Amino acid sequence: MDRILKLRNECEQKWEAAMAFLENHRDDNDRLSPENGDVFDKMEAEVTALNKEIERLERVEIVNRNFQKPTTSAIVEQPQIQSLSGKGSNEYSNQFWNYIRGVRNDLSVGEESKGGYLVPDEFHRQLVQSLEEHNVMRKISRVISTASGELQIPIVASDGTAAWLTEASGIPASDVEFGQVMLGAYKLGTMIRVSQELLDDSAFSIDAFIAKDFGRRIGVLEEEAFVVGDGNKKPTGVLTDAQTVKAASAVDLTFDDVMNLVHQLKPPYRNQAVFLVNDSTVKLLRQIKDKNGQYLWQESLMGATPNKLLGYPVYVSRFMPTIAENAKVLAFGDFDYYWIGDRKGRTFKRLDELFQVHDQVGFKATQRVDGKLILSEAVQVLQMDSA
């Protein structure tokens, strides 16, 4: 393969040189002199010879590939459909991973010509778990699946009211006003390369490797957008739409700041409220004491249970800003009102030719997702003062 590519490049360069020679040595009658004609003929003959050599090597490559094909027959029977999508069947899952390893099968759910195969149900769950490990927002937010198009979320913009009435007086009209929030589908993707030796090694778990690596990459990018995204070709982050509470200082975080933040949130939202904060800010929060000298921070006695601040769980995200002038350093609220919309399933595509020169196979993963805080009052954010 390397030799063919080198010959193609050499052939292209020689032909460009021949064409340049032809253009620069024409006479007034648009002809070449006999001497220049002989030179051009030699240049053309070199290109012709290179083309023949390339064709010969390509034929050899085709024969070698045919000898390397599996001697067993590919699975071509349509899998039994055991779930609504068909991706939950064992047959489909087996055929999917045979496709990933290079054994060509007919998959009945999703077509390669349309951008890749849909991920089998079992692997889809495995990937979601990996995403959550690298994306704290998926742990505390509401995650929903959308089939296609934009998801319209109706919200109550203002409530109706009741009134005290005198005898025989009319009841005043008081309508409920409705608004609407739209969840779209922004596309993100990543690509990895795997050596052919690893794919051929039965001891190598390709599904576990892809789930972990793709999950890490996509999860990190998602979390950043869900926290600080501006909505420009990506989801809108919770800090973008949440209501803000000003801190008293540009550099110091105090007990009063944290208490003000908590009580700026309406009581109904506090029932399931959590804190979201950067790890560097956690260090400062651990040192804050109340008016009685008691630390606000409460260490969790169980590993899987988050630590607490003023009795509310604390979650850490690397994308929360650190303490600085005008920085939004602490979010508090009911993150169930931050909605993450997963559009259909994630798709994978095997790229056979792109890295063949290195004896590697590429894998591309894509996902369409959006996120938005559908009620801004459900989350309050502490913003440091300006200096």
C-alpha positions as CSV (number, residue, x, y, z in Angstrom):
1,M,0.0,0.0,0.0
2,D,2.8,2.4,0.8
3,R,4.5,1.7,-2.5
4,I,1.3,2.3,-4.4
5,L,0.8,5.7,-2.7
6,K,4.4,6.7,-3.5
7,L,4.1,5.7,-7.1
8,R,0.8,7.6,-7.4
9,N,2.5,10.8,-6.0
10,E,5.5,10.3,-8.3
11,C,3.2,9.8,-11.3
12,E,1.2,12.9,-10.5
13,Q,4.3,15.0,-10.1
14,K,5.8,13.8,-13.4
15,W,2.6,14.4,-15.3
16,E,2.3,17.9,-13.9
17,A,6.0,18.5,-15.0
18,A,5.1,17.2,-18.5
19,M,2.1,19.5,-18.8
20,A,4.2,22.5,-17.6
21,F,6.9,21.6,-20.2
22,L,4.2,21.4,-22.9
23,E,2.7,24.8,-22.1
24,N,6.1,26.6,-21.8
25,H,7.6,25.2,-25.1
26,R,4.9,25.8,-27.7
27,D,5.8,28.0,-30.6
28,D,3.7,30.7,-32.1
29,N,1.7,28.1,-34.0
30,D,1.0,26.2,-30.7
31,R,3.3,23.4,-31.7
32,L,6.4,21.8,-30.2
33,S,9.7,21.7,-32.1
34,P,11.0,18.2,-33.0
35,E,13.6,18.4,-30.2
36,N,11.0,19.4,-27.6
37,G,8.6,16.9,-28.9
38,D,11.1,14.1,-28.2
39,V,11.5,15.4,-24.6
40,F,7.7,15.5,-24.1
41,D,7.4,12.0,-25.5
42,K,9.9,10.7,-23.0
43,M,8.1,12.4,-20.1
44,E,4.8,10.9,-21.3
45,A,6.4,7.4,-21.6
46,E,7.6,7.6,-18.0
47,V,4.1,8.5,-16.8
48,T,2.6,5.7,-18.8
49,A,5.1,3.2,-17.4
50,L,4.3,4.3,-13.8
51,N,0.6,3.9,-14.5
52,K,1.1,0.4,-15.7
53,E,3.2,-0.4,-12.6
54,I,0.5,1.0,-10.3
55,E,-2.2,-1.0,-12.0
56,R,0.0,-4.1,-11.6
57,L,0.5,-3.5,-7.9
58,E,-3.2,-2.9,-7.4
59,R,-4.1,-6.2,-9.0
60,V,-1.6,-7.9,-6.7
61,E,-3.2,-6.1,-3.7
62,I,-6.7,-7.4,-4.6
63,V,-5.5,-11.0,-4.9
64,N,-3.7,-10.7,-1.5
65,R,-6.9,-9.4,0.1
66,N,-8.9,-12.2,-1.3
67,F,-6.5,-14.7,0.2
68,Q,-6.8,-12.9,3.6
69,K,-10.6,-13.1,3.7
70,P,-12.1,-15.4,6.4
71,T,-12.8,-18.9,5.2
72,T,-16.0,-19.1,7.1
73,S,-19.2,-17.8,5.7
74,A,-20.5,-14.4,6.9
75,I,-23.8,-14.3,8.8
76,V,-26.4,-13.1,6.4
77,E,-29.7,-14.1,8.0
78,Q,-31.9,-11.4,9.4
79,P,-31.7,-11.4,13.2
80,Q,-34.8,-12.2,15.3
81,I,-36.3,-8.9,16.6
82,Q,-36.7,-9.2,20.3
83,S,-37.2,-5.5,21.2
84,L,-39.1,-2.6,19.7
85,S,-36.0,-1.2,17.9
86,G,-34.5,-4.6,17.0
87,K,-31.2,-3.6,18.6
88,G,-31.9,-5.6,21.7
89,S,-31.6,-9.0,20.1
90,N,-28.6,-11.2,20.7
91,E,-28.2,-11.8,17.0
92,Y,-28.0,-8.1,16.2
93,S,-25.5,-7.5,18.9
94,N,-23.3,-10.3,17.7
95,Q,-23.5,-9.1,14.1
96,F,-22.7,-5.6,15.2
97,W,-19.5,-6.6,16.9
98,N,-18.6,-8.9,14.0
99,Y,-19.0,-5.8,11.8
100,I,-16.7,-3.8,14.2
101,R,-14.1,-6.5,13.9
102,G,-14.3,-6.6,10.2
103,V,-16.6,-9.6,9.5
104,R,-19.2,-8.3,7.0
105,N,-22.8,-9.1,8.0
106,D,-26.2,-7.8,7.0
107,L,-27.6,-5.6,9.8
108,S,-31.3,-5.0,9.7
109,V,-31.4,-2.0,11.9
110,G,-29.5,1.1,10.5
111,E,-27.6,1.2,7.3
112,E,-23.9,2.0,6.9
113,S,-24.6,4.1,3.8
114,K,-26.7,6.4,6.0
115,G,-23.9,7.2,8.5
116,G,-23.3,4.1,10.5
117,Y,-25.1,1.4,12.4
118,L,-27.2,2.1,15.5
119,V,-25.6,0.8,18.7
120,P,-27.1,-2.4,20.1
121,D,-29.2,-1.9,23.2
122,E,-26.9,-3.6,25.6
123,F,-23.9,-1.7,24.4
124,H,-25.9,1.5,24.4
125,R,-26.5,1.1,28.1
126,Q,-22.9,0.4,28.7
127,L,-21.9,3.6,26.9
128,V,-24.4,5.6,28.9
129,Q,-22.9,4.3,32.1
130,S,-19.4,5.4,30.9
131,L,-20.8,8.8,30.0
132,E,-22.2,9.3,33.4
133,E,-18.8,8.4,35.0
134,H,-17.3,11.3,33.1
135,N,-20.3,13.7,33.2
136,V,-21.6,14.8,36.5
137,M,-24.5,16.7,34.8
138,R,-26.0,13.5,33.7
139,K,-26.2,12.3,37.3
140,I,-28.1,15.3,38.6
141,S,-30.1,16.4,35.6
142,R,-33.1,15.0,33.8
143,V,-32.2,12.9,30.8
144,I,-34.8,12.2,28.1
145,S,-34.7,10.6,24.7
146,T,-36.2,12.2,21.6
147,A,-37.1,10.5,18.4
148,S,-36.6,13.2,15.9
149,G,-36.8,17.0,15.4
150,E,-37.0,19.5,18.1
151,L,-38.7,18.8,21.5
152,Q,-41.2,21.4,22.5
153,I,-41.4,21.8,26.3
154,P,-44.4,23.8,27.5
155,I,-43.9,25.7,30.7
156,V,-46.1,28.0,32.9
157,A,-44.8,31.5,32.4
158,S,-47.2,33.0,35.0
159,D,-49.8,31.5,37.3
160,G,-53.4,32.5,37.6
161,T,-54.7,33.9,40.9
162,A,-57.8,33.7,43.1
163,A,-59.6,36.7,44.7
164,W,-61.8,37.4,47.7
165,L,-65.3,38.2,46.6
166,T,-68.1,40.3,48.0
167,E,-71.7,38.9,47.8
168,A,-73.0,39.0,44.2
169,S,-69.7,40.3,42.8
170,G,-68.3,38.8,39.7
171,I,-65.3,36.5,39.6
172,P,-62.3,38.3,37.9
173,A,-60.7,36.4,35.0
174,S,-57.1,35.3,35.7
175,D,-55.5,33.3,33.0
176,V,-52.5,31.1,33.1
177,E,-49.8,32.2,30.6
178,F,-47.8,29.5,29.0
179,G,-44.3,29.6,27.4
180,Q,-42.3,27.1,25.5
181,V,-38.7,25.9,25.6
182,M,-37.2,24.1,22.7
183,L,-34.7,21.2,22.8
184,G,-32.8,20.7,19.6
185,A,-30.0,18.3,18.6
186,Y,-26.4,19.4,18.4
187,K,-24.0,16.9,16.9
188,L,-20.7,15.9,18.4
189,G,-18.3,13.2,17.5
190,T,-14.9,11.6,17.9
191,M,-12.7,9.1,16.2
192,I,-10.1,6.6,17.4
193,R,-7.7,4.2,15.6
194,V,-7.1,0.6,16.5
195,S,-4.4,-1.6,15.1
196,Q,-5.5,-4.6,13.1
197,E,-3.5,-6.9,15.4
198,L,-5.7,-5.8,18.4
199,L,-8.9,-6.4,16.4
200,D,-7.7,-9.9,15.4
201,D,-6.8,-10.7,19.1
202,S,-9.8,-12.5,20.6
203,A,-8.5,-11.6,24.1
204,F,-9.0,-7.9,23.3
205,S,-12.5,-6.7,24.3
206,I,-13.3,-4.1,21.6
207,D,-16.7,-3.3,23.0
208,A,-15.3,-2.5,26.5
209,F,-12.5,-0.4,25.0
210,I,-14.8,1.6,22.8
211,A,-17.3,2.1,25.5
212,K,-14.7,3.5,27.9
213,D,-12.8,5.6,25.5
214,F,-15.7,7.1,23.6
215,G,-17.5,7.5,26.9
216,R,-14.7,9.5,28.3
217,R,-14.3,11.8,25.3
218,I,-18.0,12.5,24.7
219,G,-18.7,12.8,28.5
220,V,-16.1,15.5,29.0
221,L,-17.2,17.5,26.0
222,E,-20.9,17.2,27.1
223,E,-20.3,18.2,30.7
224,E,-18.5,21.4,29.6
225,A,-21.5,22.4,27.4
226,F,-24.0,21.5,30.0
227,V,-22.3,23.7,32.6
228,V,-21.0,26.7,30.6
229,G,-22.2,26.3,27.0
230,D,-23.5,29.4,25.2
231,G,-26.0,27.7,22.9
232,N,-23.9,28.4,19.8
233,K,-23.6,25.1,18.0
234,K,-23.7,23.4,21.4
235,P,-26.2,23.0,24.3
236,T,-26.9,26.0,26.6
237,G,-25.2,25.5,30.0
238,V,-26.9,25.8,33.3
239,L,-24.8,28.9,34.3
240,T,-26.0,30.7,31.2
241,D,-29.7,30.7,32.0
242,A,-29.7,30.4,35.8
243,Q,-30.5,33.4,38.0
244,T,-27.6,35.1,39.8
245,V,-26.9,36.2,43.3
246,K,-24.0,38.6,43.9
247,A,-21.3,37.8,46.4
248,A,-20.1,40.6,48.8
249,S,-16.4,40.2,47.6
250,A,-14.6,39.6,44.4
251,V,-12.1,37.2,46.0
252,D,-13.5,35.9,49.3
253,L,-16.3,33.4,49.7
254,T,-18.1,33.8,53.1
255,F,-20.7,32.1,55.2
256,D,-23.2,34.9,54.4
257,D,-22.7,34.4,50.7
258,V,-23.6,30.8,50.9
259,M,-26.6,31.4,53.1
260,N,-27.9,34.2,50.8
261,L,-27.5,31.8,47.8
262,V,-29.6,29.1,49.6
263,H,-32.4,31.4,50.6
264,Q,-32.6,33.1,47.3
265,L,-33.8,29.8,45.9
266,K,-37.6,29.4,46.4
267,P,-38.4,26.8,49.1
268,P,-40.1,24.3,46.8
269,Y,-36.9,23.9,44.8
270,R,-34.8,23.3,47.9
271,N,-36.4,19.9,48.5
272,Q,-34.1,18.3,45.8
273,A,-31.5,21.0,45.6
274,V,-27.8,20.3,45.2
275,F,-24.6,22.3,45.0
276,L,-22.4,22.3,41.9
277,V,-18.9,23.6,42.3
278,N,-15.3,23.5,41.1
279,D,-12.9,21.2,43.1
280,S,-10.6,24.2,43.9
281,T,-13.6,26.0,45.5
282,V,-14.4,22.9,47.6
283,K,-11.1,23.5,49.5
284,L,-12.4,27.0,50.6
285,L,-15.9,25.7,51.4
286,R,-14.4,23.2,53.8
287,Q,-12.9,26.0,55.8
288,I,-16.1,28.2,56.2
289,K,-17.7,28.2,59.6
290,D,-21.1,29.5,60.7
291,K,-21.7,32.1,63.4
292,N,-21.2,29.5,66.1
293,G,-17.8,28.3,64.8
294,Q,-19.2,25.1,63.2
295,Y,-18.0,24.0,59.8
296,L,-20.6,24.1,57.1
297,W,-19.0,21.2,55.3
298,Q,-20.3,17.7,56.2
299,E,-18.1,14.7,55.2
300,S,-20.0,11.8,53.8
301,L,-19.6,8.5,55.8
302,M,-20.3,6.4,52.7
303,G,-18.2,6.4,49.5
304,A,-21.0,6.6,47.0
305,T,-22.8,9.4,48.9
306,P,-21.8,12.9,48.1
307,N,-20.5,15.3,50.8
308,K,-22.9,18.0,52.0
309,L,-22.9,21.7,52.5
310,L,-25.6,23.1,54.9
311,G,-27.3,19.6,54.5
312,Y,-27.4,19.7,50.7
313,P,-25.3,17.3,48.5
314,V,-22.3,18.7,46.7
315,Y,-21.2,17.7,43.2
316,V,-17.9,18.7,41.6
317,S,-17.4,19.7,38.0
318,R,-14.0,20.8,36.5
319,F,-15.9,23.2,34.3
320,M,-17.4,25.3,37.1
321,P,-15.3,28.5,37.3
322,T,-12.8,29.1,40.0
323,I,-13.0,32.1,42.3
324,A,-12.2,35.3,40.4
325,E,-13.8,38.7,39.7
326,N,-17.3,38.3,38.3
327,A,-16.9,34.5,38.1
328,K,-20.0,32.3,38.7
329,V,-18.5,30.0,41.3
330,L,-21.3,28.2,43.0
331,A,-24.6,26.8,41.6
332,F,-27.4,25.7,43.9
333,G,-30.8,24.4,42.8
334,D,-33.0,21.6,41.6
335,F,-31.1,20.3,38.5
336,D,-34.0,18.1,37.6
337,Y,-35.1,21.3,35.7
338,Y,-32.0,21.1,33.5
339,W,-33.1,18.8,30.7
340,I,-30.7,16.8,28.6
341,G,-32.3,15.5,25.3
342,D,-30.6,12.6,23.6
343,R,-31.6,12.4,20.0
344,K,-32.2,8.8,18.9
345,G,-29.2,6.6,19.6
346,R,-25.4,7.0,19.2
347,T,-24.0,5.6,16.0
348,F,-20.6,4.0,15.1
349,K,-19.0,3.7,11.8
350,R,-16.0,1.6,10.9
351,L,-13.4,3.3,8.6
352,D,-11.5,0.6,6.8
353,E,-9.5,2.6,4.2
354,L,-8.6,5.8,6.0
355,F,-5.7,4.4,8.1
356,Q,-5.0,1.3,6.1
357,V,-1.5,2.5,5.2
358,H,-0.7,2.2,8.9
359,D,-2.5,-1.2,9.2
360,Q,-5.0,0.4,11.5
361,V,-8.8,0.7,11.5
362,G,-10.7,3.8,12.4
363,F,-13.9,4.0,14.4
364,K,-16.1,7.1,14.4
365,A,-18.8,7.8,17.0
366,T,-21.4,10.5,16.7
367,Q,-24.2,11.7,19.0
368,R,-26.9,14.3,18.8
369,V,-27.8,16.0,22.1
370,D,-29.1,19.2,23.6
371,G,-29.4,20.6,27.1
372,K,-31.2,23.6,28.6
373,L,-32.4,24.9,32.0
374,I,-36.2,25.0,31.4
375,L,-36.9,27.1,34.5
376,S,-34.3,29.7,35.3
377,E,-35.6,30.2,38.8
378,A,-34.9,26.5,39.7
379,V,-31.2,27.2,39.9
380,Q,-29.4,30.1,41.6
381,V,-25.8,30.9,40.9
382,L,-23.4,32.8,43.2
383,Q,-21.4,35.4,41.2
384,M,-18.4,37.0,42.7
385,D,-18.4,40.8,42.9
386,S,-16.4,43.1,40.6
387,A,-13.2,44.5,42.0
